[in-house]
Structure formats: C-alpha cells, structure tokens
C-alpha cells in the first residue's frame, strides 16, 4: 500500500477520476473515448490499477469490457505475471487489508467490521482480504487516488451510502479538502449537474458545512 498527501488535482488525476466514473456507469462509447484519452494523458500503471480495482465497485462484466478496450489503446501490453497468481500471499493480503481498511475508515473501522460480519462472515473476509488487501492495498496507485476513483464509481452508480463512506475515506488517507472538492467538480461533465448537486450535499455533510 502506497500513500501520500494529495493537496491538489493534476490533469492526469482528473482524467483518471472521470474514467473511473465512466467505467462504472458510462456507455461503451463513453468508456472507449475516455480510455483513448487516458492512453495519452494518464500514466498507464494508474489506468491498469483502476481497471483491476473496478470489479469491486461495478462488477466483472463492466471491468472486463473496459479492460479489453484498454488493451486496444494502451501503450504497452499487460504484465506477464502478478502477485495475485500465487495464493501463498493470502496472509500478506489479510495483513495489508486490515491496514488499508483501517486507514480508510479510521475510528469507524471496528464498527464497520462488526456491521459487515453481522451481514455475513464471508462478506467481511472478502472485504478485508480480497478488497482491501489483495486489490486496494496493491502498489502502483496511491491510496488517495484509489479512494477518489471509488468516490467516482459510487457517485456514477448512485451508491450514496458507500459514497458517503469513501468521501470520509479519501480525507482519512490524505486527500485535502480542496482536492476532494475539485474531484467532485470534475465529475459534473460525467454524471450531470443534478447528480453532482447531490454529491456536493453529501460532501458538505462530510465536511460539517
């Protein structure tokens, strides 16, 4: 897991956040156009990592479709191997997942674990080991940008309960208020003005305004 404070959004991050929203909720044409733009404006590793994590928030069909279109325009082919090839890392993923989940949820971590476990122990284990450990704790993209991409995916698909959590999460892992506000503004051309008004209200609640 890599992370550092994110005080402002640069152009590659804006394109990445918009791409995350479109992968989760856009049309095939919108996704293809955004990927074509990303091929010349966003580091390839960032896009690779976004697509890897996207299945957690929009399912395998959309993630696979986007990944297939990405391979047609990406500067380089996919890596030949990955740490996920070997399940010997499962203990490392669990430890990494706990650390990543704690970073995102802060004081709410224990309550989150209790609530999800009461839904089903398998969901709790999958959240920590698969979601936060195996995927979101990967190197290649810092946790702040990962959280902004999750915010974008939840915003695009109307998942406001999770959106509220990950707006908090972005702040918890070092995304500055101004950068988070800028990310929300960057989503308006993608999700529409009406949807963006709702997101701003959620953000104001998170910021205590």
N, C-alpha and C positions, 0 to 999 in steps of 0.2 A: 504494500500500500504506500503510495506516494502522496504527499500533500504539502501545500504551502499556501500562504495567504494570497487571495485573489482580490486585488483592490480595484481593478478596472477591467473592462472587457475590450480585448483587441478584436480586429476584424475576423481572424480565424475562429475565435471563440463564438462570435455572433453567428457565423455561418454554421458552426457545429451545433449550437443550440437550436437554430431553426431546422437543421437537418433532423435532429432528434425528434422534434415535434412532428415533422412530416413522415418520418419512418413509422411513428406510432399511429398517426391519424390522417395522413395525406393520401391523395390518389397516386396511382402508379406513375402517372406523368409527372406529378409534382415531385415525387421521390427521385425519379430519374434525373430531372432537371437539377434538383438540389445536389445530387451526387456528382453530376457533371461539373457543377460549380465548385464543389468541395475538392475535386481532383486537382484543381489548380490554386485553391485558396486555403486549404486546411491540411496540416500535416497528416500524411497517410496513416500513421500509427494511431492518431486520435480517432479517425474515422473507423479504422479496424476495431478499436476498442469500443466505440459507441455501438457498432453493429453487434459485437459479441454480447454486450450487456442488454441490447434492446429486447431480446426474447423474454427477459424478466418482466418487462412492462407492457409489451404489446403482443407477446406470443411468438411461437416459432414461425408460423406462416409469413407474417409481415417481416420478421427479421431475416428469414431465408430469402425472401423475394428481394429485399433491399441488398443483401449481401451478394446475390447473384448479379444484380445490376451494377453494384460497386466494382466487382471484378472485371467488368467490361471496360471501365474507365480508369481504374486505379493505376497509378504509375508503375507499381510493382506487383507481382503475384503474392498470394497468401504465403505465410511462412510454412515450411515443410513439416514442422513439429511444434508442439505446445506443451506446457506443463500439465494441461488437463488430459494429456494422453495417458498419464500414469497415476492410478489411484493411490499409489504409495504416499501421495501428498495430502491425503484426506485429513490427517491430524494437523498439518500445517494450515490447511484451509479452514478448519474449525477454529484454530487459534487466531488466524488472520480475520476470520469472520467476526469473532467476538470483539476484537479490537476495532474493526471498521464500523460495526454496528454501534458500539459504544461511542465512537467519535461522532457519528451521525445523530444519534438520539440523546446523547448527553445524560442529563438527570432522568430522562424518561426511559432509559434502556431497560431497567429491571421491570418496569410496568409493561413495556412492550413485550418482553419475553414471556411474562406471565399471561398477558392477554392472548398472544398468538398460541401459546401452548394450550390454553383452555379451548381454543378453537379446534386444534388437533396437534399432538406432538410431532407428527410428520411435517406439518407446516412450519413449526418452529425450527426443526432440524434443517429443513430445506432452506429456510430464510437465512440461517446463520452460516451453514456450511456451503451450500450452493450459491445463494445470492450474495451475501456479504463477503464470504471467504474466497470461494473459487472464482467468482466473477468480479464483483465490485472492488475487491482488495487487490486485483491484479496490478502489476506495474504497467506503464505505457500511457496512462492518462491519470492526472492528479485527481484526488477525491473531490476537490471543489468543482472542477469541470464535470466530473461524473454526476455530481448532485444537480448541477444546472441542467444537464441532459435529462435527468429523471424528472425534474420540475417541468421541463418542456414536454416530455412524454405524458405526464399526468395532466398537464394543462390542456394538451391537444385532445385527450380522450375523455375529459370530463371527470376524472377521478379526483374529486376535490378533497376527500379525506386524506388520501395519500399525498396530494399536492400540498396541503397544509403541513403535513409532517416533514416533507422534503424541503419546503421553504425554510422551516426551522433548521433542518439538517444542513442546508447549504451554509447558513450562518454559523452553525456549530463547527463546521470543518474549515472555516476561514474565509468564506466569501464575504466581502464587505457589503454593507447595506446598499451602497451606491452601485456596486456591480450586480447585485441581485435585482435591484430596481431596473437597471439597464437591460438585464436579461429578459425581464417581463416585458419591457417596452419593445425589445427586439422581436418578441413573439407576435406582436399585433398583426403584421402583414401575413402571418401564417394562420393564426387561429381566429382572426377577426376582431373588430372593435368591441362587439358585445361580450364576447368571451373574455377579452382582455380586461374589461371593466370588472368582471367577477374576480379575476386573478388579482387585480390591484386591491380589491376589497380584502381578499384573503391575506395579501401581503401586508396591508395596513394593520390588520388584526395581529399578525405575527410580530410586527414592529411596535405594536402597542400604540398606534396612532389613532 
